[in-house]
């Protein structure tokens, strides 16, 4: 089992994301979201997926693909969360008078307005916490005469502490804690698939919930790369003005993202001692954003994986929106055969007759020999 839990993975990557009461899995050609409804059924959405690098070849070039991937993660991530809440029925509540007025003025649905506001607030919060505050600390420390090495390292440590503090706070919220459990289920299921073992909750639970390609590990790598990059910038181009420094932090973000993505992929696909040491901090950081899942959560993750790889089961019932409704993870297996419908009385004589004929053939080998000759 230790070999199965080795922190490396094959070249074909299957990614995922924890959502509200479920998991999203993205295969090379499709995306599937599976959520557990209050009635314990599993509702699955399936969408075809074409990588941007196939539409535009330059988007797949090293370093550029990291920037494209980060932008894609932000856009599709919010869309996935919106879809999962719709599948759960969370957005079906009657909107307030203010929400109706806002929707009428802006000409869009309440759910789209809420998601747009959430994206804007998330971006503002991210810039404020991880760029504005560290840039201010750098400017303040530089004004005291501190060397670039000193104020860059202190600023970088503050970024990491803010990230850790945010994760600890989020993990204390019951709803988020459950999402972190689904995050663990996603990782275990990906490991199960990569080990080429049957996708079952029993197999999946034996694997680690810490995965080298996780977005949490990516965030830590971003922090470390930004420290080194901004150190070089502060030495080569000392900047005293706070707003100019903040602008440079924003301008360097694509370079940081592109470099971090290549490091993440390189470490994830390497088994050398050095790579194991370098990816260890990112794996440990995931202890803050993952929790041990229960059986039902592993079921959801397995359903999402199977449907992303093989499509929605043809036998599954559909909702008006086109989502499949399953009642167990076995129903998503491509080899699953639904229970046979009862045989009608009219068909029974034909079956018995066929049996009699086969028995007759077995009892008269001479006849069969003559037929062959």
N, C-alpha and C positions, 0 to 999 in steps of 0.2 A: 504493500500500500504506500510505502514511502516513495517508491518510484512513481506511483500514480499522482502523488501530491507534489512532485518536483515542480519548482516554480518556473517552468518553461512551457512553451506551447508550439504546436506545429505552424507551418507557414500559412495555411488557410485560416484566417481569423474570423470567428463568429463573435460579434459584439452584442451588447445588451444594455438595458437600463431598467432600474426599478421604478415603478409607477405606483399610483395609489391603489393598493390592494391587488397588485399584479406585477407582471414583468413584460418588457418588450425585448424581443430578440431580432437582430438584423443579420440575415444571411447574405451571401453575395448578390442574390437577385430578389430578395423579398424582405419585408418587415412584418412581424406578427406581434400583436399585443394580446395578452391573456390576463383577464381580471376575474377575481372571485366575487360574485355577487352575494348579497345577504342570504339568498336561498341556497347557497353552496354550489350553484352551477358555475361553470367557467365559460365566460363569453370571450370569443376570439375575433379579432379584426385582422384581416390580411391585406397587404398592399404590395404591389410590385415595386421593385427598387432598381434604379439604374445609377451606378456611381457617376459622379460629375466628371471623374477622370476619363470616362468613356465618351462623354459628350464633348468634353474639351480636354484634349490630351495634355496640355500644359498644366492642368490642375493636378496631374498625377506625378509631376516632377518632384524629386526630393526637396525638402524644405518648403516648397510652395504647397505641397499636399498637406502639410501640418496646419497651415493657415486656413486652407479650404476646409479641412476636417474640423477645426475649431468653430468656424462659422456655421458649418453644417450641424454640428452638435448643438449649438445654441438654438438654431431655428427649428430643427426637427425635435429637439428635446422638449421645447415648450409645446409644440404641436402634439407630441406623444402624450404629454400630461393632459392636454385638453381632451384628446380622444379617450383617454382612460377614464376621465371623470364623466364624460358623456356615456360611456359604456356602463358605468356604475349607476348612472341616473342622478349624479350629484347636481348637475346643472338643470335638472327638470323642475326645480322649485319655482314658485311664482315670483317674478321679479318685483322689486319694490317700485313705488311711484317714481322715485328719483332715477332708478335704473331704466324704467320705461321712457322717462323724459329724455335721458341721456341717449338712449338707443334711437329715439325718434329724431333728435337733433343731429346725431352723427351718422344716421342711416345704416347702422350696423347692429348685429345681435349683441345682447348683453354679454354672452360668453366671449365673443371676440374682443369686446371692450375690456373686460376683466383681464384677459390674457395679455392684451397690448399694454395695459397699465402695469401688469406684473413684470413684463419684460423691461419696460422703461425703468421701473423702480429697482429691478435687479441690476441693471447696467449702472444706474446711478450709485447704488450701494457698493457695487464691486469697485468702481472707479474711486469712490470716496475712501473705502477701507484699505484697498491694496495699492493705490497710486497716490491719491491726494495726501493722506496721512504720512506715508513713508517719504514722499517728496518734501513735505513740510519739515519732517525730522532731519532729513539730509541738509536742508537749507539752514535750519537752526544750528545744527552741530557744526556746519562749515563756517558759519559766522563766528564761532568761538575759536577758530583756528585749528580745528581738528583735521588730521590728515584724511585723504580720500578713503584709505583702507578702513579707517576707524568708523567714519559715519556711514559708509556703504554697508559694512557688516552689521552695524546696529540697525540700520533701516531694514535690511534683509531679515534679521532676526525678528523684528517687530512684525513684518509681513507674515512670517511663519506662525508666530504666536497668535496673531489675529485669526489666521486660518484654523488653527487648532481650537481656539476659543469658540469660534463660530460653530465648528463641528460638534464640540462638547455640548454647547447650548442646544443645537438642533436635535441631538440625540436624546436630550432630556424631555422632549415633547413626545407624548405617547404615539400620536399619528405618524410622526417622522421615524420614531423607533421601529414601528411596524414596516415602514418603507425600507429602513436599513436591513430588516430581516429578509425582505424580498430581494434586496441587493445581494445579501449572502446567498440566497437561493439561486440567483442568476449566476454568480461565480461558480458555485458548486456544479450547476448543470453544464456550464461551458466546459469545465474540467472533465466531467463525465463524458461529454461528447468527444473531447479531444483524446481521451483515453480509449476511444472506440469500444466502449462497453454499452450494454443495453441501457437506454435511458429509463431509469426507475428511481423513485425516491430513495429506495434502499441503497442503491449504488451511489447516487449523488451525495447523500449525507455523509459519506465516508471521506469526501474530498475537502480540501481547504477552502475557506471562504475568502482567502486573500489571493488575488490574481494580478500578475505583473502588468496587464494591459489596462487596468482599472483607471478611470478618470481621476480618482483620488491620488494615485501615484503620479499621474500626469501633472496635477496641480503642484505637487511638491517639487517635481522636476522643473516646472516653470519658475518656481520661487528660487531654486538654486541657480538656474541659468541666468535669471534676471540679476542676481547678486553679482555674478561674474561679469556679465555684460555691462551693467551699470558701473562696476568698479573700473573697467577699462575706459568707459565714457567719462567718468569723473576725473580720471587721471589725465586723459588726453584733452578733454574739453571741459575744464572746470566751469560750472554754471552757478552763479549766485542768485539770480532772479528766480523766485519760487514758481511763478507761472510758466516761465520758460523751461524750468526743470520738469514740471508736470507735463508740459507738451512733449518733451523728449521721452518721458516714460510712456506716454500713449503712442508716440511714433515708433518706438522700439518694440511694441507689443507683437506685431507680426513676425519680427525676427526671433523674438523669444519663443513664440508659439511654434514656429517652423523648426527651430533647433530642438526644442523640447520633444516634439513629436518623433523626430528621427532618433533621439536618444532612447525614448520609451520603446520604440519598435526594436531597436538594436538590443537593448537589455532583455526584452521579452523573448527574443529568439536566440539567446545565447546561454550556454550552460557553463561557461568558464567561471573559475573561482572569483575573478575580478567582477564579472557581471552580477554574480550572486551577492557580492558585498555591496555593489552600487545600488541594486534594486531593493535591498533589505529595508532601508528607511521608508520607501514608498509602500512596501507591503505592510509594514507596521502601522503606517498612517491609516490603512484601511480598517484597522481594528476600531477606529472611531466612526466609520461610515458603514460598517457591516455588522450584522448580528446573526446568531445561529437561527436558521429558519425552522419552522415546523413542517410536518408532512404535507399539509395542504399548500403551503407556499412553494415547496419543491414541485408539487404537482403542476402548479401554475407555470413555473419556469420551464418545466418539461414540455407542457402543451405549447408554450410560445416557441420553444426550440423546434419541436416537430413540425408545427405549422409553418414556421419560417423556412424550413428546409423542404417540406413536402406539400405545402398548401393546406387549405381547409379540407377536413374529411368530407367526402361526398355524401356520406350517410347522415351527417349531423343536421339537425334542424337549424333553420335560419330565422333571424329576427327581421323585422321590416327594413332595418338598415343594412342587412346583408351579413351580419355577424353570425358566426356559428355558435351554437350552444352545446356544450359538452358536460358530462357529469362525472368523468374520471379521466385521468391522464392516459389510460390505455386507449381511449377512443381516438386520440390524436396520433397513435402509432400507425404508420403506413401499412402495416401487416394486420391491423385489427380487422376482424370480421364480425359484423353485427350478428346478433342472435337470429337464427333462421326463423322465418314466419311459419306458423303451424301449417302442416300439409293438409290440404283439403281431402275429403273422402273420395272424390272423383279421381284424384291422382294416385291413391294408395294401390288400387289393383294393378296399375301400370308398373309401379315399383316392385310389387310382389312378383309380377310376371317376369320382369327383367331378372330378378334373383333366381327364379326357377330355371330360366334359360341358362344362366351362368353355371348353376349346379349341374344341369344336364350336360353341359359341355365338359365339366370336370369328370363326370362319371363315365364318359364314352371316349377314352383317348384314341381308340381305333379310328373313330370318325374323324377326329382332328388330324390324325396322321395322314389319312387319305386325302384330306383337303389340302394339306401342305404339299404333298407329292403331286 
